[in-house]
Amino acid sequence: MQTSFTAEQLRDPDTAESNKILRSCVHCGMCTATCPTFLLLGDELDSPRGRIYLIKDMLENNRPATELEARHVDRCLSCLSCMTTCPSGVHYMHLVDHARRHIEETYTRPFPERMLRRVLGAVLPRPGLFRAALTAARLARPLAGLVPGQSLTAQRLRAMLKLAPASLPPKSAAQEAQVHRAEGPRRGRVGLLTGCAQKVLNPTINEATIRLLTRMGLDVVITPGQGCCGALTHHMGQHDPAMAAARANIAAWGAEMDGEGLDAIVVNTSGCGTTLKDYGFMFRTEPEADAAARVSALAMDVTEVLAKFDYAPTREAPGLTVAYHSACSLQHGQKITALPKQLLARAGFTVKEPAEGHICCGSAGTYNLMQPAIAAQLRARKLENIQRTRADLVAAGNIGCMTQLGGDALPVVHTVELLDWMAGGPKPASL
């Protein structure tokens, strides 16, 4: 694709990177075949190729975003399926991230949407506020059907109330800053990202991770000062809060790396993992560039760590069939596809893959709150394909997907909870 950025524009590192990405696109349109929003809506502007044209025009002309760009970029799930499909290696993720920031900084959204985005950006990354918000939403949940109208604002309010869990698990002391010592001879020392929303919604995921890794001979370090990875605000175009969150994590893990050292930074939420592995790029022009690159180099999905340290089950096969849901951030963002299935099979489960496994479930961070109608269609499509596997349960590696797919179908369990169970841990409560 030809571009015509000026020399002055190209002095900006983000514009220079976007120019490089745009020039790698050859208009082939193969991305449209695997784009969830194009499959549902059939609009070229709701495909990666269409969005690329919109972003190119907006950035090249150095103009404020309009409602058109905001609408179609907002509808993008950032599932990154297009990057897996693209034969030319177009790095769509960095391009759409740049576009989201430009839109956030130059476009004035309707007041209700501005307020909602600010609230989500302030509440979701802070476990204390998030727990309080979920408690309030849980009390209001029975009133969801009484919210009048079909406006997008009304749809979003109903979606938020519907997604609020009927009950919240108690806080887990295991997730607080501390060192969980290895059982038996120590084989390594790893940091653990405990996350933000996951800490509140499902602390048993972190508990299972800690149990399993310590039994495998690893010290598990939860560093003081770590928090949200920054993904939630980053994907809403809220650049400064995202960088501040990432900067805090870089400093926290940097202190550990410079102290006793870390063999890995373990992430059991794949959406966060994709962002951590991108810290090096995000901070490439910042004073923390080297430190950020070190964090990215050490960041590993929990399944990568289990494979590295030779996970082995200790219980007999449970005789259960698992439908493995491959989170977009894991299969497209991190290119981890076979490993979780191999570990589940090693643990004794029969693993089945639902049809259209490359298509997003509709969670996508805050997407199911901001675009509830599209998210609901994707959820229904995903659950239908899962049901056809005739599995006993669903395994997934991302809390967002688990929340999206849970509630009224098969039990949805984190992959690490199943692996912990088969290696001596407790049976997941949802089973």
C-alpha positions as CSV (number, residue, x, y, z in Angstrom):
1,M,0.0,0.0,0.0
2,Q,1.4,3.4,-1.0
3,T,1.5,6.1,1.7
4,S,2.2,9.8,1.6
5,F,3.2,10.8,5.1
6,T,5.4,13.9,5.3
7,A,8.9,13.9,6.7
8,E,7.6,15.9,9.7
9,Q,4.9,13.3,10.4
10,L,7.4,10.5,10.2
11,R,9.5,12.0,13.0
12,D,6.8,10.7,15.3
13,P,7.7,7.1,16.3
14,D,4.1,5.9,16.3
15,T,3.4,7.4,12.9
16,A,6.6,6.0,11.5
17,E,5.7,2.5,12.7
18,S,2.1,2.8,11.3
19,N,3.6,3.9,8.0
20,K,5.7,0.8,7.9
21,I,2.7,-1.4,8.8
22,L,0.5,0.3,6.1
23,R,3.1,-0.2,3.5
24,S,3.2,-4.0,4.2
25,C,-0.5,-4.4,3.3
26,V,-1.1,-5.6,-0.2
27,H,-5.0,-5.3,-0.2
28,C,-5.4,-9.0,-0.7
29,G,-8.5,-9.2,1.6
30,M,-7.6,-12.6,3.1
31,C,-8.2,-11.0,6.5
32,T,-11.9,-10.6,5.7
33,A,-12.4,-14.3,5.8
34,T,-11.5,-14.6,9.5
35,C,-12.7,-11.3,10.8
36,P,-15.6,-11.8,13.3
37,T,-17.2,-8.4,12.7
38,F,-17.0,-8.8,8.9
39,L,-18.5,-12.3,9.1
40,L,-21.4,-10.9,11.1
41,L,-22.0,-7.5,9.6
42,G,-20.7,-7.9,6.0
43,D,-19.5,-4.3,5.9
44,E,-16.0,-3.8,4.3
45,L,-15.4,-1.0,6.9
46,D,-15.9,-3.6,9.6
47,S,-13.1,-5.7,8.2
48,P,-9.3,-5.2,8.9
49,R,-8.8,-4.1,5.3
50,G,-11.6,-1.5,5.6
51,R,-10.3,-0.2,8.9
52,I,-6.8,0.0,7.5
53,Y,-8.1,2.4,4.8
54,L,-9.9,4.5,7.4
55,I,-6.9,4.6,9.7
56,K,-4.6,5.5,6.8
57,D,-6.7,8.4,5.7
58,M,-7.1,9.7,9.2
59,L,-3.4,9.5,10.0
60,E,-2.0,10.7,6.7
61,N,-4.2,13.8,6.7
62,N,-3.3,14.4,10.3
63,R,-6.9,15.2,11.1
64,P,-9.1,14.6,14.1
65,A,-11.1,11.3,14.0
66,T,-14.7,11.5,13.1
67,E,-17.7,9.4,14.1
68,L,-17.1,7.1,11.1
69,E,-13.6,6.1,12.2
70,A,-14.6,5.9,15.9
71,R,-17.6,3.6,15.1
72,H,-15.7,1.1,12.9
73,V,-12.5,1.0,15.0
74,D,-14.6,0.6,18.1
75,R,-16.3,-2.4,16.6
76,C,-12.9,-4.1,16.1
77,L,-12.4,-6.8,18.8
78,S,-8.6,-6.7,18.5
79,C,-8.9,-10.4,18.3
80,L,-5.9,-10.4,15.9
81,S,-7.2,-13.2,13.8
82,C,-6.3,-11.1,10.8
83,M,-2.7,-11.2,11.8
84,T,-2.7,-15.0,11.8
85,T,-4.4,-15.0,8.4
86,C,-2.3,-12.3,6.7
87,P,0.3,-13.6,4.3
88,S,2.1,-10.3,4.3
89,G,2.8,-10.0,8.0
90,V,0.8,-6.8,8.5
91,H,1.1,-6.0,12.3
92,Y,-2.5,-4.9,12.6
93,M,-2.3,-4.8,16.5
94,H,0.2,-1.9,16.6
95,L,-1.7,-0.1,13.9
96,V,-5.1,-0.3,15.5
97,D,-3.6,0.6,18.9
98,H,-2.2,3.8,17.4
99,A,-5.6,4.5,15.8
100,R,-7.4,4.0,19.2
101,R,-5.1,6.5,20.9
102,H,-5.6,9.0,18.0
103,I,-9.3,8.7,18.3
104,E,-9.3,9.0,22.0
105,E,-7.2,12.2,21.8
106,T,-9.0,13.9,18.9
107,Y,-12.7,12.7,18.9
108,T,-15.3,13.9,21.3
109,R,-17.7,11.0,22.0
110,P,-21.2,11.4,23.2
111,F,-21.4,12.3,26.9
112,P,-22.7,8.9,28.1
113,E,-20.0,7.0,26.2
114,R,-17.3,9.3,27.5
115,M,-18.4,8.8,31.1
116,L,-18.7,5.0,30.6
117,R,-15.2,4.7,29.2
118,R,-13.8,6.8,32.0
119,V,-15.6,4.7,34.6
120,L,-14.4,1.4,33.1
121,G,-10.8,2.8,32.8
122,A,-10.8,3.8,36.4
123,V,-12.7,0.9,38.0
124,L,-11.7,-2.3,36.3
125,P,-7.9,-2.0,36.9
126,R,-8.4,-1.4,40.6
127,P,-9.5,-4.6,42.5
128,G,-11.0,-2.7,45.4
129,L,-13.2,-0.4,43.3
130,F,-14.0,-3.3,41.0
131,R,-15.3,-5.4,43.9
132,A,-17.4,-2.5,45.2
133,A,-18.8,-1.9,41.7
134,L,-19.7,-5.6,41.3
135,T,-21.4,-5.7,44.6
136,A,-23.6,-2.8,43.6
137,A,-24.2,-4.3,40.2
138,R,-25.1,-7.6,41.8
139,L,-27.8,-5.9,43.9
140,A,-29.2,-4.2,40.8
141,R,-29.0,-7.3,38.5
142,P,-32.6,-8.3,38.9
143,L,-33.6,-4.9,37.5
144,A,-31.7,-5.4,34.2
145,G,-34.9,-6.3,32.3
146,L,-36.5,-3.1,33.4
147,V,-33.9,-0.8,31.7
148,P,-36.0,0.8,29.0
149,G,-35.2,1.5,25.3
150,Q,-32.9,0.0,22.6
151,S,-30.3,2.7,22.6
152,L,-26.7,1.7,22.8
153,T,-26.5,3.2,26.3
154,A,-29.4,1.1,27.4
155,Q,-27.9,-2.0,25.8
156,R,-24.6,-1.4,27.6
157,L,-26.3,-0.9,31.0
158,R,-28.2,-4.2,30.6
159,A,-25.0,-6.0,29.5
160,M,-23.1,-4.7,32.6
161,L,-25.9,-5.8,34.9
162,K,-26.2,-9.2,33.2
163,L,-22.5,-9.9,33.4
164,A,-22.3,-9.1,37.1
165,P,-21.8,-12.4,39.0
166,A,-24.6,-13.6,41.3
167,S,-22.0,-13.9,44.1
168,L,-18.4,-12.9,44.6
169,P,-15.7,-15.2,46.0
170,P,-13.9,-13.9,49.1
171,K,-10.6,-12.2,48.9
172,S,-7.6,-14.6,48.7
173,A,-4.6,-13.9,50.9
174,A,-2.5,-16.1,48.5
175,Q,-2.7,-13.2,46.0
176,E,-1.1,-10.6,48.2
177,A,2.6,-9.6,47.9
178,Q,4.7,-12.5,49.3
179,V,7.0,-15.4,48.2
180,H,5.4,-18.8,48.0
181,R,8.3,-21.2,48.6
182,A,8.9,-24.3,46.5
183,E,8.1,-27.7,47.8
184,G,11.1,-29.9,47.9
185,P,14.3,-28.9,46.0
186,R,14.0,-25.5,44.4
187,R,14.2,-25.7,40.6
188,G,13.6,-22.1,39.8
189,R,12.1,-18.7,40.8
190,V,9.2,-17.0,39.0
191,G,7.1,-13.9,39.3
192,L,3.4,-14.1,39.0
193,L,1.1,-11.5,37.6
194,T,-2.0,-11.7,39.8
195,G,-3.9,-9.3,37.6
196,C,-6.8,-7.0,38.5
197,A,-10.2,-8.2,37.4
198,Q,-9.2,-11.8,37.8
199,K,-8.2,-11.3,41.4
200,V,-11.8,-10.3,42.1
201,L,-13.8,-12.6,39.7
202,N,-11.9,-15.8,40.2
203,P,-9.0,-15.9,42.7
204,T,-8.9,-19.7,42.5
205,I,-7.0,-19.4,39.2
206,N,-4.1,-17.7,40.9
207,E,-4.4,-20.1,43.8
208,A,-4.2,-23.1,41.5
209,T,-1.2,-21.6,39.7
210,I,0.7,-21.1,42.9
211,R,-0.1,-24.6,44.2
212,L,1.0,-26.2,41.0
213,L,4.2,-24.3,40.5
214,T,5.3,-24.6,44.1
215,R,4.7,-28.4,43.9
216,M,6.9,-28.4,40.8
217,G,9.8,-26.9,42.7
218,L,9.4,-23.2,41.9
219,D,9.4,-20.2,44.2
220,V,6.4,-18.1,43.2
221,V,7.0,-14.4,43.9
222,I,4.2,-11.9,44.0
223,T,6.0,-8.6,44.0
224,P,4.8,-5.5,45.9
225,G,3.9,-2.7,43.6
226,Q,2.6,-4.8,40.7
227,G,-1.0,-4.3,39.5
228,C,-3.0,-4.1,36.3
229,C,-0.9,-4.9,33.2
230,G,-2.4,-1.9,31.4
231,A,-4.3,-3.8,28.7
232,L,-7.8,-2.6,29.6
233,T,-6.9,1.1,29.3
234,H,-4.4,0.5,26.4
235,H,-7.1,-1.0,24.2
236,M,-9.5,1.9,25.0
237,G,-6.9,4.3,23.7
238,Q,-6.2,5.7,27.2
239,H,-2.5,5.9,26.7
240,D,-1.2,7.6,29.9
241,P,-3.1,5.4,32.4
242,A,-1.9,2.3,30.4
243,M,1.7,3.4,30.4
244,A,1.5,4.3,34.1
245,A,0.2,0.8,35.0
246,A,2.9,-0.9,32.9
247,R,5.6,1.4,34.3
248,A,4.7,0.3,37.8
249,N,5.0,-3.4,36.9
250,I,8.3,-2.9,35.1
251,A,9.7,-1.2,38.2
252,A,8.3,-4.0,40.5
253,W,9.7,-6.9,38.4
254,G,12.9,-5.0,37.7
255,A,13.7,-4.9,41.4
256,E,13.2,-8.7,41.6
257,M,15.3,-9.3,38.5
258,D,18.1,-7.2,39.9
259,G,17.8,-9.0,43.3
260,E,17.4,-12.8,43.5
261,G,16.5,-12.9,39.8
262,L,13.5,-14.5,38.0
263,D,13.4,-17.4,35.5
264,A,10.0,-16.2,34.2
265,I,7.1,-13.8,34.8
266,V,4.1,-16.1,34.7
267,V,0.8,-14.9,33.3
268,N,-2.4,-16.9,33.5
269,T,-4.6,-14.4,31.8
270,S,-3.7,-14.5,28.1
271,G,-5.0,-11.0,27.4
272,C,-2.5,-9.7,29.9
273,G,0.2,-11.9,28.6
274,T,-0.1,-10.4,25.1
275,T,0.3,-7.0,26.6
276,L,3.3,-7.9,28.8
277,K,5.1,-9.4,25.8
278,D,4.5,-6.1,24.0
279,Y,6.0,-3.9,26.8
280,G,9.3,-3.7,24.9
281,F,7.5,-2.2,21.9
282,M,5.3,0.1,24.0
283,F,8.3,1.6,25.8
284,R,10.8,1.5,22.9
285,T,11.2,5.3,23.0
286,E,10.9,5.7,26.8
287,P,13.6,5.8,29.4
288,E,12.5,2.4,30.6
289,A,13.0,0.8,27.2
290,D,15.7,-1.7,28.4
291,A,13.8,-2.6,31.5
292,A,10.6,-3.1,29.6
293,A,12.3,-5.3,27.1
294,R,13.6,-7.5,29.9
295,V,10.1,-7.9,31.2
296,S,8.8,-8.8,27.8
297,A,11.6,-11.4,27.3
298,L,10.7,-13.1,30.6
299,A,6.9,-13.0,30.3
300,M,5.5,-16.5,29.7
301,D,2.0,-17.9,29.6
302,V,1.5,-20.4,32.5
303,T,1.3,-23.3,29.9
304,E,4.8,-22.3,28.6
305,V,6.2,-22.4,32.1
306,L,4.6,-25.8,32.8
307,A,6.0,-27.3,29.7
308,K,9.5,-25.8,30.4
309,F,9.5,-27.4,33.9
310,D,8.1,-30.8,32.7
311,Y,4.5,-30.8,34.1
312,A,3.4,-34.3,35.0
313,P,0.1,-35.5,36.4
314,T,-0.1,-37.7,39.5
315,R,-3.8,-38.7,39.3
316,E,-5.5,-41.2,37.1
317,A,-7.3,-39.9,34.0
318,P,-10.7,-38.5,35.1
319,G,-12.6,-39.8,32.1
320,L,-13.8,-36.3,31.1
321,T,-13.9,-34.7,27.6
322,V,-12.8,-31.1,27.5
323,A,-13.8,-28.6,24.8
324,Y,-10.7,-26.4,24.6
325,H,-11.5,-22.7,23.9
326,S,-8.5,-21.1,22.4
327,A,-8.5,-17.4,23.6
328,C,-7.7,-15.0,20.7
329,S,-5.0,-13.4,22.8
330,L,-3.3,-16.8,23.2
331,Q,-3.6,-18.2,19.7
332,H,-3.4,-15.0,17.7
333,G,-1.6,-12.6,20.0
334,Q,1.0,-15.0,21.4
335,K,0.9,-17.8,18.8
336,I,0.4,-20.5,21.5
337,T,-2.0,-23.0,20.0
338,A,-1.0,-26.7,20.5
339,L,0.7,-26.4,24.0
340,P,-2.5,-26.1,26.2
341,K,-4.1,-29.0,24.4
342,Q,-1.0,-31.1,24.8
343,L,-0.9,-30.4,28.5
344,L,-4.6,-31.3,29.0
345,A,-4.1,-34.5,27.0
346,R,-1.0,-35.3,29.1
347,A,-3.2,-34.8,32.2
348,G,-5.6,-37.4,31.0
349,F,-8.4,-35.4,29.5
350,T,-9.9,-36.1,26.1
351,V,-9.6,-32.8,24.2
352,K,-11.9,-31.6,21.5
353,E,-11.6,-28.5,19.5
354,P,-14.9,-26.7,18.6
355,A,-15.5,-25.7,15.0
356,E,-14.5,-22.1,14.1
357,G,-12.0,-22.1,17.0
358,H,-10.2,-19.1,15.4
359,I,-13.4,-16.9,15.8
360,C,-13.6,-14.7,18.9
361,C,-16.2,-15.4,21.6
362,G,-17.0,-11.7,21.9
363,S,-15.3,-10.9,25.3
364,A,-12.3,-9.0,24.1
365,G,-11.6,-7.0,27.3
366,T,-14.4,-4.4,27.6
367,Y,-15.9,-5.3,24.2
368,N,-18.9,-7.2,25.6
369,L,-19.7,-4.1,27.6
370,M,-19.2,-1.5,24.9
371,Q,-20.6,-3.5,21.9
372,P,-23.1,-5.9,23.6
373,A,-25.2,-6.8,20.6
374,I,-22.2,-8.0,18.5
375,A,-20.7,-9.7,21.5
376,A,-23.9,-11.6,22.2
377,Q,-24.0,-12.9,18.6
378,L,-20.4,-14.1,18.9
379,R,-21.1,-15.7,22.2
380,A,-24.1,-17.6,20.9
381,R,-22.1,-18.7,17.9
382,K,-19.2,-19.9,20.1
383,L,-21.5,-21.8,22.5
384,E,-23.3,-23.5,19.7
385,N,-20.0,-24.8,18.3
386,I,-18.9,-25.9,21.8
387,Q,-22.2,-27.8,22.4
388,R,-21.6,-29.8,19.2
389,T,-18.4,-31.3,20.7
390,R,-20.5,-33.1,23.3
391,A,-17.8,-32.3,25.9
392,D,-18.3,-32.4,29.6
393,L,-16.7,-29.0,30.3
394,V,-14.9,-26.1,28.6
395,A,-11.2,-25.2,29.3
396,A,-9.9,-21.7,28.6
397,G,-6.8,-19.6,29.5
398,N,-8.4,-16.2,29.8
399,I,-10.7,-14.8,32.5
400,G,-12.5,-12.6,30.0
401,C,-13.5,-15.6,27.8
402,M,-14.5,-17.6,30.9
403,T,-16.8,-14.8,32.0
404,Q,-18.3,-14.4,28.6
405,L,-18.9,-18.1,28.1
406,G,-20.1,-19.0,31.6
407,G,-23.4,-18.9,33.2
408,D,-25.9,-21.0,31.3
409,A,-24.0,-23.8,29.4
410,L,-21.2,-26.2,30.3
411,P,-18.8,-25.5,33.2
412,V,-16.0,-23.2,32.1
413,V,-12.7,-23.9,34.0
414,H,-9.3,-22.4,33.6
415,T,-6.7,-24.7,32.0
416,V,-4.4,-24.4,35.0
417,E,-7.1,-25.4,37.4
418,L,-7.6,-28.7,35.6
419,L,-3.8,-29.3,35.4
420,D,-3.5,-28.5,39.1
421,W,-6.3,-31.0,39.9
422,M,-4.6,-33.8,38.0
423,A,-1.3,-33.0,39.7
424,G,-2.6,-33.3,43.3
425,G,-4.7,-30.1,43.7
426,P,-8.4,-29.9,44.6
427,K,-11.1,-30.6,42.1
428,P,-12.4,-27.3,40.6
429,A,-15.5,-26.2,42.4
430,S,-17.4,-25.5,39.2
431,L,-17.2,-29.3,38.4
